């Protein structure tokens, strides 16, 4: 076990809580900045992965932009210091107040997902005497080969503009006076570990680029979204994703036109390994085939296992005994409140400190107060 912090410091803190390894976070951000910087690529951090203020401030300090999917995320990014001209705003259902917020703050771009949305942005921008920059989110029909809940680039998904509608979209754009085409945008899904999916995306983007050029349209920005995954199985051996291969693939395969910029919207890969959810064992309950380790964290604190059947490595930080199998479950009155079945752990007892690893993305940000539970607090390795 390589949990990189003195465990005795953590045992006196009331559980459950999120613990952030700020050194690892900064090393990850530096790796992204270095590898993307080799090619002049621009990275926007996907705020939905983790909207913790300290995490956002650390990311902004490295010079990244922000990728937002709600008006509240746009406001949070601004409040945490992200410059407005580095904020892009995506989402299939932007309400009028959210669009107006983006317009009032002169954000870099709206990633538009339908003709009706395009028309509403034009109307609202016109009322303000402004011209909104937009990117067309195009559905490339590329299979991300990931969980079907987090696949977003297939024809049957709700996201994006289908390719057979592009002619109509371009016609609409030609008559709208208060929107300006800034770029084309893609996002095929999340937690992608097979780089071949990104290879397929590059091929499709190259084809679509030719379609636009044939109509004398030259988008300034090509935004390929994010989706790069992390290793939930080996968080210590693969603590920082292979950004070198990831960015090199796009540099090698994507055929940019002169003057075009390539943008990315990375979330999980920047923050996923930076945090663990720490919880203590309340009871050990004997079962028929396995014992139950009942902990004080529940699906309200980390919903991914219940929502996606997602795997998180589970470690007992305070026991070194012989291993036994446990179903690690929470206190919430739902059968789905389970973090792992038949998990091999050192012999576990009441009061042991358990770490649910790789919880920096879609962990704290998705916490809720079901059963009227208190939201988990956050602690940081550089200030504890």
C-alpha positions as CSV (number, residue, x, y, z in Angstrom):
1,X,0.0,0.0,0.0
2,X,1.4,3.4,-1.0
3,X,-1.1,5.8,0.5
4,X,1.3,8.8,0.6
5,X,0.5,10.4,3.9
6,X,1.1,9.5,7.6
7,X,-2.0,7.6,8.5
8,X,-1.9,8.5,12.2
9,X,-2.5,12.2,11.2
10,X,-5.8,11.1,9.6
11,X,-7.2,8.8,12.2
12,X,-8.3,11.7,14.5
13,X,-10.4,13.4,11.8
14,X,-14.2,12.8,11.9
15,X,-15.1,10.6,9.0
16,X,-16.2,10.4,6.2
17,X,-14.1,13.0,4.5
18,X,-12.3,13.6,1.2
19,X,-8.5,13.8,1.4
20,X,-6.6,15.5,-1.4
21,X,-3.0,14.8,-2.2
22,X,-2.0,18.3,-3.4
23,X,1.5,17.2,-4.4
24,X,0.1,14.6,-6.8
25,X,-2.5,17.1,-8.2
26,X,0.2,19.6,-8.9
27,X,2.5,17.0,-10.5
28,X,-0.4,15.9,-12.7
29,X,-1.2,19.5,-13.8
30,X,2.4,20.1,-14.6
31,X,2.5,17.0,-16.7
32,X,-0.6,18.1,-18.7
33,X,0.8,21.6,-19.2
34,X,4.2,20.2,-20.3
35,X,2.8,17.7,-22.8
36,X,0.1,20.0,-24.3
37,X,2.6,22.8,-24.4
38,X,4.8,20.9,-26.7
39,X,2.3,21.4,-29.5
40,X,0.7,24.7,-28.5
41,X,-2.6,22.9,-27.5
42,X,-5.0,24.6,-25.2
43,X,-6.6,22.8,-22.2
44,X,-9.9,23.7,-20.5
45,X,-10.6,21.9,-17.3
46,X,-14.0,20.2,-17.1
47,X,-15.4,21.8,-13.9
48,X,-18.1,19.1,-13.5
49,X,-15.4,16.6,-12.5
50,X,-14.6,18.5,-9.3
51,X,-15.7,22.0,-8.4
52,X,-13.9,22.2,-5.0
53,X,-12.6,25.8,-4.7
54,X,-9.0,24.8,-3.7
55,X,-8.8,22.4,-6.6
56,X,-10.1,25.0,-9.1
57,X,-7.7,27.6,-7.8
58,X,-4.8,25.2,-8.3
59,X,-5.9,24.4,-11.8
60,X,-6.4,28.1,-12.7
61,X,-2.9,28.9,-11.4
62,X,-1.4,26.6,-14.1
63,X,-3.0,28.7,-16.8
64,X,-5.8,26.3,-17.9
65,X,-9.2,27.5,-19.1
66,X,-12.5,26.2,-17.8
67,X,-15.1,24.0,-19.5
68,X,-18.5,24.5,-17.9
69,X,-21.9,22.8,-18.3
70,X,-24.1,25.1,-16.3
71,X,-24.4,28.7,-15.4
72,X,-23.4,28.0,-11.9
73,X,-20.2,26.4,-13.1
74,X,-19.5,29.5,-15.2
75,X,-20.0,31.7,-12.2
76,X,-17.8,29.4,-10.0
77,X,-15.0,29.4,-12.6
78,X,-15.1,33.2,-12.7
79,X,-15.2,33.4,-8.9
80,X,-12.1,31.1,-8.7
81,X,-10.1,33.4,-11.0
82,X,-10.5,31.8,-14.5
83,X,-10.4,34.6,-17.1
84,X,-13.7,34.8,-19.0
85,X,-11.9,34.5,-22.3
86,X,-10.8,31.0,-21.3
87,X,-14.3,29.8,-20.4
88,X,-16.3,27.6,-22.8
89,X,-19.9,26.7,-22.0
90,X,-21.4,23.4,-23.2
91,X,-24.7,21.5,-22.4
92,X,-27.8,20.5,-24.3
93,X,-30.2,22.6,-22.1
94,X,-28.8,26.0,-21.4
95,X,-31.5,28.2,-19.9
96,X,-31.9,31.9,-20.8
97,X,-30.3,33.2,-17.6
98,X,-27.3,30.9,-18.1
99,X,-26.8,32.2,-21.7
100,X,-27.2,35.8,-20.5
101,X,-24.6,35.1,-17.8
102,X,-22.2,33.9,-20.4
103,X,-22.9,36.9,-22.7
104,X,-22.6,39.4,-19.8
105,X,-19.1,38.0,-19.0
106,X,-17.9,37.8,-22.6
107,X,-17.0,34.1,-22.3
108,X,-14.8,32.6,-25.0
109,X,-17.4,30.3,-26.6
110,X,-20.8,28.6,-26.4
111,X,-20.6,25.0,-27.5
112,X,-24.0,24.7,-29.3
113,X,-25.9,21.5,-29.6
114,X,-29.0,22.3,-31.7
115,X,-30.5,24.8,-34.1
116,X,-33.1,26.0,-31.5
117,X,-30.3,26.7,-29.1
118,X,-28.3,28.6,-31.8
119,X,-31.4,30.8,-32.5
120,X,-32.0,31.6,-28.8
121,X,-28.3,32.6,-28.3
122,X,-28.7,34.9,-31.4
123,X,-31.9,36.4,-30.0
124,X,-30.4,37.0,-26.5
125,X,-27.2,38.4,-27.9
126,X,-29.1,40.7,-30.2
127,X,-31.0,42.2,-27.2
128,X,-27.6,43.1,-25.7
129,X,-26.1,44.4,-28.9
130,X,-23.5,41.6,-28.8
131,X,-22.2,38.9,-31.1
132,X,-21.7,35.6,-29.3
133,X,-19.0,33.2,-30.4
134,X,-20.2,29.7,-30.9
135,X,-18.8,26.3,-31.7
136,X,-20.9,23.6,-33.2
137,X,-20.9,20.4,-31.1
138,X,-21.0,17.7,-33.8
139,X,-21.9,14.1,-33.0
140,X,-19.1,12.1,-34.7
141,X,-20.8,8.7,-34.2
142,X,-17.5,7.3,-32.7
143,X,-17.8,4.6,-30.1
144,X,-15.8,5.4,-26.9
145,X,-16.0,1.8,-25.7
146,X,-16.8,2.8,-22.2
147,X,-19.9,2.6,-19.9
148,X,-23.1,3.3,-21.8
149,X,-24.0,6.0,-19.2
150,X,-20.9,8.0,-20.1
151,X,-20.8,7.5,-23.9
152,X,-21.8,10.7,-25.6
153,X,-20.7,10.5,-29.2
154,X,-23.1,8.0,-30.9
155,X,-26.0,8.9,-33.1
156,X,-28.6,7.8,-30.5
157,X,-27.2,10.0,-27.7
158,X,-28.9,13.3,-26.8
159,X,-25.7,15.2,-27.2
160,X,-24.5,17.2,-30.3
161,X,-25.7,17.9,-33.8
162,X,-25.9,15.0,-36.1
163,X,-23.9,15.1,-39.3
164,X,-26.9,14.9,-41.6
165,X,-28.2,18.2,-40.1
166,X,-25.0,20.2,-40.7
167,X,-26.2,21.6,-44.0
168,X,-29.2,23.0,-42.4
169,X,-27.2,24.4,-39.4
170,X,-24.8,26.2,-41.8
171,X,-27.8,27.7,-43.6
172,X,-29.2,29.0,-40.3
173,X,-25.8,30.4,-39.3
174,X,-25.6,32.3,-42.5
175,X,-28.7,34.4,-41.7
176,X,-28.1,34.9,-37.9
177,X,-26.5,38.3,-37.2
178,X,-25.6,38.0,-33.5
179,X,-23.6,34.7,-33.5
180,X,-20.2,34.0,-35.0
181,X,-18.9,30.6,-35.8
182,X,-15.7,30.2,-33.7
183,X,-15.1,26.5,-34.0
184,X,-16.3,22.9,-34.1
185,X,-16.5,20.8,-31.0
186,X,-16.6,17.0,-30.2
187,X,-16.8,14.9,-27.1
188,X,-17.2,11.1,-27.4
189,X,-17.4,10.0,-23.8
190,X,-15.6,9.6,-20.5
191,X,-13.2,7.2,-18.8
192,X,-11.7,6.2,-22.2
193,X,-8.5,4.1,-21.7
194,X,-8.2,2.7,-25.2
195,X,-6.5,5.4,-27.3
196,X,-7.9,3.8,-30.5
197,X,-11.2,5.6,-29.8
198,X,-9.3,8.9,-30.0
199,X,-7.7,7.7,-33.2
200,X,-11.2,7.1,-34.7
201,X,-12.2,10.5,-33.6
202,X,-9.2,12.1,-35.4
203,X,-10.2,10.3,-38.6
204,X,-13.8,11.6,-38.3
205,X,-12.7,15.2,-37.5
206,X,-10.4,15.2,-40.6
207,X,-13.4,14.2,-42.7
208,X,-15.6,16.9,-41.3
209,X,-12.9,19.5,-41.7
210,X,-12.9,18.8,-45.4
211,X,-16.7,19.2,-45.5
212,X,-16.4,22.7,-43.9
213,X,-13.5,23.7,-46.2
214,X,-15.5,22.7,-49.3
215,X,-18.1,25.2,-48.2
216,X,-15.4,28.0,-47.7
217,X,-15.9,27.7,-43.9
218,X,-12.7,27.8,-41.8
219,X,-13.4,27.3,-38.0
220,X,-10.7,28.9,-35.9
221,X,-10.9,26.3,-33.2
222,X,-11.1,22.5,-33.2
223,X,-12.2,21.3,-29.8
224,X,-11.9,17.5,-29.3
225,X,-13.3,17.5,-25.8
226,X,-11.9,15.2,-23.2
227,X,-12.6,11.7,-21.9
228,X,-9.1,10.4,-21.1
229,X,-9.5,7.8,-18.3
230,X,-7.5,6.9,-15.2
231,X,-6.4,3.6,-13.7
232,X,-8.9,2.8,-10.9
233,X,-7.3,-0.6,-10.5
234,X,-3.7,0.6,-10.0
235,X,-3.8,4.1,-8.6
236,X,-0.3,4.1,-7.3
237,X,1.4,2.4,-10.3
238,X,-0.4,4.7,-12.7
239,X,-1.0,7.8,-10.6
240,X,-0.5,10.2,-13.6
241,X,-2.2,9.3,-17.0
242,X,-0.1,8.9,-20.1
243,X,-0.5,12.4,-21.4
244,X,2.5,12.1,-23.6
245,X,0.9,9.4,-25.8
246,X,-2.5,11.1,-25.6
247,X,-1.4,14.5,-26.9
248,X,1.1,13.0,-29.4
249,X,-1.7,11.0,-31.0
250,X,-3.7,14.1,-31.8
251,X,-0.6,15.9,-33.0
252,X,0.3,13.0,-35.3
253,X,-3.2,12.2,-36.7
254,X,-5.3,15.4,-36.7
255,X,-4.9,17.5,-39.8
256,X,-5.2,21.1,-38.7
257,X,-5.5,23.9,-41.1
258,X,-3.1,26.9,-41.0
259,X,-3.9,29.1,-38.0
260,X,-6.3,26.6,-36.4
261,X,-6.1,26.0,-32.6
262,X,-6.6,22.6,-31.0
263,X,-8.5,22.7,-27.7
264,X,-9.1,19.9,-25.1
265,X,-11.6,19.6,-22.2
266,X,-10.0,17.3,-19.7
267,X,-11.5,16.6,-16.3
268,X,-11.1,13.2,-14.7
269,X,-7.6,12.7,-15.9
270,X,-6.5,15.9,-14.1
271,X,-8.0,15.3,-10.7
272,X,-9.2,11.7,-10.5
273,X,-6.2,10.3,-8.6
274,X,-5.7,13.3,-6.4
275,X,-8.3,12.3,-3.7
276,X,-9.5,9.4,-1.6
277,X,-12.7,9.1,0.4
278,X,-11.7,8.1,4.0
279,X,-14.2,6.3,6.1
280,X,-14.2,4.3,9.4
281,X,-15.6,0.8,10.0
282,X,-18.7,0.9,12.2
283,X,-19.4,-2.8,12.5
284,X,-18.3,-6.2,11.2
285,X,-21.4,-8.3,10.5
286,X,-21.0,-12.0,9.7
287,X,-22.8,-13.3,6.6
288,X,-23.1,-16.7,5.0
289,X,-20.7,-16.4,2.1
290,X,-18.9,-13.2,3.2
291,X,-18.6,-10.8,6.1
292,X,-19.9,-7.2,5.8
293,X,-17.7,-4.3,6.7
294,X,-20.2,-1.6,7.4
295,X,-18.6,1.8,7.1
296,X,-19.8,5.4,7.9
297,X,-19.5,6.6,4.3
298,X,-22.4,5.9,2.0
299,X,-23.6,6.3,-1.5
300,X,-24.4,9.9,-0.6
301,X,-20.7,10.6,-0.2
302,X,-19.5,8.6,-3.3
303,X,-22.3,7.7,-5.7
304,X,-20.2,6.2,-8.5
305,X,-20.4,2.5,-7.4
306,X,-24.2,2.7,-7.0
307,X,-24.8,4.8,-10.2
308,X,-22.3,3.1,-12.6
309,X,-21.3,0.0,-10.8
310,X,-17.9,1.7,-10.8
311,X,-14.8,0.2,-9.2
312,X,-12.7,2.0,-6.6
313,X,-9.8,0.3,-5.0
314,X,-10.5,-0.2,-1.3
315,X,-7.7,-0.3,1.3
316,X,-7.6,-0.8,5.0
317,X,-5.0,1.7,6.2
318,X,-4.8,0.6,9.9
319,X,-4.6,-3.2,9.7
320,X,-1.8,-5.5,8.5
321,X,-3.4,-8.9,9.4
322,X,-4.2,-11.9,7.2
323,X,-6.6,-11.1,4.4
324,X,-10.3,-11.9,4.5
325,X,-13.2,-11.2,2.1
326,X,-15.7,-8.5,2.9
327,X,-18.6,-6.8,1.3
328,X,-17.8,-3.1,2.0
329,X,-21.2,-1.3,2.5
330,X,-22.5,1.9,3.8
331,X,-25.3,2.9,6.3
332,X,-27.9,4.2,3.8
333,X,-31.2,2.4,3.5
334,X,-30.6,1.2,0.0
335,X,-29.3,-2.2,-1.2
336,X,-27.2,-0.4,-3.8
337,X,-25.3,1.3,-1.0
338,X,-22.3,-0.9,-1.6
339,X,-18.7,0.1,-2.4
340,X,-17.4,-3.4,-3.3
341,X,-18.2,-7.1,-3.0
342,X,-15.9,-9.9,-1.8
343,X,-13.1,-7.3,-1.3
344,X,-9.9,-8.8,0.0
345,X,-8.8,-6.8,3.0
346,X,-6.6,-7.4,6.1
347,X,-8.7,-8.7,8.9
348,X,-10.9,-5.7,9.6
349,X,-12.4,-4.5,12.9
350,X,-14.5,-1.6,14.2
351,X,-12.6,1.7,14.0
352,X,-10.3,0.7,11.1
353,X,-9.6,3.5,8.6
354,X,-10.7,2.6,5.1
355,X,-9.6,4.5,1.9
356,X,-11.7,4.5,-1.2
357,X,-9.1,5.5,-3.8
358,X,-9.2,7.5,-7.0
359,X,-12.1,9.6,-5.8
360,X,-11.0,13.0,-7.0
361,X,-13.3,13.0,-10.0
362,X,-17.1,12.8,-9.7
363,X,-16.7,12.2,-5.9
364,X,-17.1,15.2,-3.7
365,X,-18.9,17.1,-6.5
366,X,-21.7,14.5,-6.7
367,X,-22.2,14.2,-2.9
368,X,-25.7,14.7,-1.7
369,X,-27.7,14.7,1.5
370,X,-29.9,11.7,1.0
371,X,-31.2,10.3,4.4
372,X,-30.4,13.9,5.6
373,X,-26.7,13.1,5.9
374,X,-24.1,15.8,6.3
375,X,-22.0,16.5,3.2
376,X,-18.4,15.2,3.6
377,X,-15.7,17.7,4.4
378,X,-12.4,18.1,2.5
379,X,-8.9,18.1,3.8
380,X,-5.6,18.7,2.0
381,X,-2.1,17.3,2.3
382,X,-0.5,20.7,2.4
383,X,-2.6,22.2,5.2
384,X,-3.4,19.4,7.6
